[in-house]
């Protein structure tokens, strides 16, 4: 049974929560969970992945050696992630694992619950999520506070790009484990499926992105329409809750027959052929750290034109071309088409670069971190760290009920567990500012704890400690 500890035989039970789950069909976190999870499972570790209802057409109980637990969520953008992670956390309390990897700092409200249950946890922090335009002031405040809570409540932090690690060091003075994503090396992928998209090898430019402002799909389409490019632009992607932005991209394309907005493509074979046979790949992502789409493009040996931010330069180095505005693109696209030999050379150099991003090595690093978590060998919560541009704030809401008031997920139906999640972390209330207030309260409690602990020496990890209902000691 996965809930039983396997530490004695050198293997671990590992939970992965906070994403849409696997099979990976959405973004970077899901890709990391699938690639790392299947490798850890192949090594004998017992891996459980929490999946959102509707992630796949048919509910699955296992995939590539991983146990899948599919649970419901609330179909609303501001609540989707938190509601599902809350229910997943309650399930995990009744079906313990040796360690847990929580993806996305937004899930910080549930870290106290895991710590109270003494489940060692590493949080994979996202790439500056608060900068995304889809979040209003309340959402941006929440993500900023969630970052701080993750620093102060996680046993370890994972950053997938040096730029993210630098950000947490600069903002909090916090240590992170730098574990980048892997790049699949796409070779001998063929081109027989391209006819389905009415394109030919080397005769199109490609965009693959979720339709969000920070991914600059509108800027790319605008720049392309301004250009004299002869090769069509194939734009793959969509996004839930993004009707307004999708309409903006469509308006930018206008009636230009060269722009082909094809929507989402979930057939991996077809998608890989699109990556591997494109003249160039245009990458507009700006806030998400190391991006799997970018790594897939360079693993396919495709010359890449990227939005000019540190995360993208970290991957492409001097082998990429960069743009900051739509006005930059016409000349870059013209050069790419005219100097086709140089474009092919850039792609070949990027394929070499892709070998630096190896999923087996990534899995090694996750495995090593899991072992450190299991024996409490990580630094532990960096409870003295706070954002350097301001201190803690006064709590403004009542503390949630204790963990003991949560129905036992092992015997209670999911419908009974979900309301308990609302009680323990008011993240599914009507007021979108409540999660930020909840985190304010948690951080204020930490300030009180730190003040008290400054008057007495810290106890060793092996000592018996009293568990606070909301913030457990290591």
N, C-alpha and C positions, 0 to 999 in steps of 0.2 A: 504494500500500500504506500502511495507516494507520501502520505502524511507522516510516515515513520522515519525517524532519523537514520541516515546511512553513514554518518561520519566515521563510525568505528571501522567500516570496511574501506575507507578512503574515498568513498563516493558521497555525493551530497544530494539532497532534495532542494530544488531551486524553484521559486515562484517568480514569474515575470508578469507584472500588471501595470496598467496605466495606458495601454494602447488599444487599438481596435482588434488586435490579435492576428492570428495567422489562419490560412495562407495570407501572405503580405500582399495587400492590394491598394495601399493608400500612401504611405510616406516612409520617412527615414526610420522612425522608431519601429514600425512593423517589419521593415526589412532587416533591421538589426536583430529583432527578436527571432525572426525565422532563421537567419544565417547563423547566429550564435547558438540559439536553442537547439537546432538540429545537430550541431557539432557536439555540444555538451551531452546531448542524449546519446549520440553515437559512442561517446567515451564511457557510457555507463551511468552518468548522472541522471537523476529523475527530475525531469523538467516539466513544470506545469505552466501553461500560458492561459491567461484570462482573456476571453474573446467577447466582443460585443455581439449581441443578438443582431442578425442581419448582415454580419461581415461576409458570410458566404451564403449561397442559396440553400444549402442543406447543412443542418447542424452536424458537426463532426466531433468525435470524442478523442481522436488522436490524429496526429499529422507528423510525419517524418520522425517518429519516435517520441514526440512530445505529447503529453496529456493536455487536452483542451477542455477548459471549463467555460461554457458559453452562458452569459448572464444578461439580463435585460438592462436597458438604459432609458434615459429620457431623450426623446428626439427633438432637442432644442440646442442650438449652437452653444449657448453659454452654459448649459448644464450637462451636455452629453458626456464629456470626459469625466467630470467629477462624480456624477451620479453612478456611472459604471464602476469607477474605481472604488467608490464607497461600498457598493454591493460586493465587489471582488474582495475588498479588505475583510468584510464580515465573513465571507466564505473561508478566507485564509485563516481566520481565527479558529474556525472549527476543523480545519484541515491543514495543520501547521506544516511548514517546511523549515529546513535548516537555515536558509537565507532567503531574502527577497530582493529583487531588482525592481524598483519603481521608476517608470519612464515618465518624464515630464514634471518639472518643478511645480506645475499647477496643482499637482496632487498632494501638495504639502499638508493640507488639512488632515490627511489620514496617517501621516507619519507618527503622531503621538499615539495612535491606537496600536500600530505595529510595535512601537517601542515599549508601550505598556505590556504588550504580550511577549516582550523579550525576543522578538524575531529580528535578527540583525538585518539592516536594510541599507542598500546603496541607491541613491537617486541619480538617474541620468538626467541632468538638467538640459533644458532645451536652449535653442539659440536665440536669446533676447526676444522672447515671445511678446513682451510688452510693447515692442516697437511695431507690431502688426496693426495696420489701420483698421482692421475689422473690430478691434476692441475700443470701446469708448473710454472715457476717463475712469469710470469705476473698474472696468476690466483691466486697464493698464495699471491702476493702483494695486489691484489684486495680484497681478503677476509680479510686480515689484516686491510686494510683501512675501509672496510665495517663494521667490528666490532666497530672501533672507531666512525664511523659515526652513527651507531645504538645507541651507548651510548649517543651521543651528540644531536641526533635529535628525539629520542623517548620519549614519555611521561612516559613510564615505560618499563622495560626489564624483560623478563621471562626466567628463567633458569630451566631446567628440572632435573638437578642433582646438588648435593652439589659441586661436582668437577668443574662444569661450573660456579656456583656462585662464588666459590673461585678464579677461573681464572679471572673473570671480576673485582673482588675486587683487586686481586694482580696486574693485568695489568693496570687498569684504576682508581682504588679506587671507582668503580661504585656500586651503589645499584642495586639489582635484586630482583624480586619476585620469590621465589623458589617454583615451582609447578611441581611436578614429574608427570610421566604418571601413569595410573592405570594398574593393573594386572587382567585379567579375571580369575576367579576361574573356572577351567574346571573340572566338576564332572559328572559322569555317561555319559561319552561321547561314550562308546561302542568301539568296535574294528572290526565291520563287514566290514568296508571299507578297512582294511589293505590288504586284498587279492589283491586289485587292484595294490598294490605296491610289492606284493609277499613277505610280511614280516609277522611275528607273534608277538603278544604282548610280550614285554620284551626281544625280541630277535634281536634287532638292535640298533645301535647308530645313532643319528640324528644331522644334521647340517641344519639350515635354515638361509640363508644370501644372501644379494645382493653380486654379484661377483665383489668385489673391493679389492685392496691390503690391505686396512686398516681393512678389516674383516677377513683376514688371513685364507681364505678357503684353499689356497694352502698349508699353514703350517699345517693345520689340516689333510688334505689328505696325505701330506708327512709323518707326524708323524704316522698316522694310518697305512699306507702301511708298515712302518718299524716295526709295532707291530705284535704280535702273536694273536691278537684279533680273536675270533671265530665268533663273531656276526658281520654282515655286517654294513657298514657305508652308510646311505642314505643321500645324499646331495641334498637339495631342494634350488633352487635359480638360478638366472641369472641376467643380467643387460644390459640395452641399452648401446651402445658405448663401450662394454667391450670385444670385440672379442679376443684381445691379451691375456687378463688375463684369459678368459675362456679356451683358448688353453693351457695356463700354467697349470691350474688345471687339465685339461684332461691329460696332459703329466705326471703330478705327479701321477695320478691314474694308468697310464699305462694300462697293461692288467690284473691288479689285479681284480679278479672276485668279491671280497668282497666289492669293491667300486661301488656304484650305483649313478650316476649323473642323476637325474630325471628331471632337469629343474625346471621352476616355477610351483607351485601348487596354484591355485587361488580358489579352492573349500574349503571354510572354514571348513566345516564338516570333510573332509578328512584330512586337515592340523591339525585340533585339535586332531583327532585320532592319527596322527603321533606324535604330541607332547606328548600326554597323555599316550602312550603305549611304548615309547622308553625306553631302558635301561639307556641311558644317553643322554643329549643334550650337544653338543660342541659349544661354543660361542666364536667367534674370534674377535668380534667388539672391536675397540680400541679408536675411537675418537668421537663417536656420543652421548655422554651423556648417560642418561638412555634409554635403548633400548627396544622397545616393544616385540621383539622376545624373549629376555631374560625374560621379565616379563610374557610372555605367557607360557614359559617353566616352570617357578617356580609355576605359577598358576595351571599348570597341575600336579604338584607334581613330576617333573622329576629331578633326580640328574643331576647336571650341572657342566661341566668342562669349565672354562672360561679363556680367555686371561687375563694376570695379569696386569690390570690397575685399577686406583682408581675407575672409574665409575662402573666397574663390582664388585669390592670388596664392594662398597657401598651398592649394592643390595644383593649380596649373603652372605656377611659377612663370618663367619667361617664355614658356611654350604657348601660352594663350594670347588671345587678343581681347581687349577690354573696352567697354563703353559705359558712359555715365548718363547720356541722354539719347533721345531718339535721333538727334542731329548727328551723332557720332557714327551711326550704323551704315548710312549709304556708302561712305568711302570704304569702310571695313568689308562690307559685302562685295563691293566692286573689286577690291583687291583679292578677296577669296576666290572669286570666279575667274579673274584674269590670270592671277598667278597660281594656277591650279597645282603645279608641282610643289610650290612652297606650302600650299595648304595641305597637300598630302604628307609632306615632310613633318609639318607641325603635328598632324594626327599620329604619325608613327612615333614621334618623340613622346607624345602624351600616353601612348600605349605602354611605352617603357616606364613612364612615371607611375602608371597604374599598378605596377608590380610592387610598389612601396606600400600599397593598401591591400593587405592580404587577409582574407576572412579567417584563415586558420590561425594566423597570429593574433587577430582580434579575439577569437575564441580562447586562445591561450591566456590572454590578459583578463578576460572575464572569469575564467576558471581560477586563475591565481587570486583575483579579488574575492571571489566567492569563498575560497579556502581561508583567506584572511578574515573575512567577515565571520565565518563559522567559529573561529577560535578567538574572536575578539582581538585581532591583531591590527585592525585599522585605527586611525587616530581617534575615531569616535566623533560624536557631535561637536562641532566647533562653536560651543555655546557662548563663548565670549565675543564672537564675531558679529558685527552689525554693519549695515551699509554706512560707508564713511561720510556720506553727505547728510547724515542725520541720525539721531538716536532712536530709542524705542518710543512707542506712543502709549498713552493710557488706555487700558481696556475699556471698551464701551458697551459690551454685551455680556450677558451672564455666561458662565462656564457651561459647556455641554454636560449632559449626564455622564456618569461614569461608564467605563467599558462594561462593567458588570450588568448594566441595564439592557445590553444588547441581546436580542434573542439568539440562542445558539443556532448558528447556520447549519449545524449537522442535523438538527431535527426540525427547525422552523422553515417553512416555505419561503422562497425568495420574496414573495409579496409581503411577508411579515418582517423580513430583514430590511427592506428598503426604507420604511418609515424610521427604523432605528438609526439608519445612516443619517437621516435628516436631523434627528435629535442630537447625535454625537458631533456632527459638524454641519452647521446650517448652510449647506452649499446648494440645496435645492429649494430654497425659499423663493418667494416672488421677488424680493429686493436683491438686485444683482450686486449690491455693495456688501451684503452679509458675509461672503467668504473673506473679504479683506478685513472686516471687523473681527471675524473669528481668529484670523492670523494675528491681528493686533493683540488680541487677548493672550494668545499662546506666547507671543514674543514678550509681552509684559510679564507673564509668569516666569519666563526665563530670566528676566532682569531680577526678579525677586529671588529666584533660586541662586543666581550668581552672587547677589549681595549676601545671602545667608552663607553660601559656601566659602566666601572670602574670609569668614571668621573661623572656619574649621578646615583641617587638611582634607584633601580628596581621599576617598577610599579606593583601594585597588579593585580591579575588575572582579577578582575572585571573592571579595567580601560579600556577605549578605547585605542586601540593600532593600529598603522599602520602596515599593513602586507607587509613584504618583499616578492617579487615574488618567492623567492626560499626557504627562511627559515622563516616560520610564527612564530610570538610570541605566547606564551600560552595565 
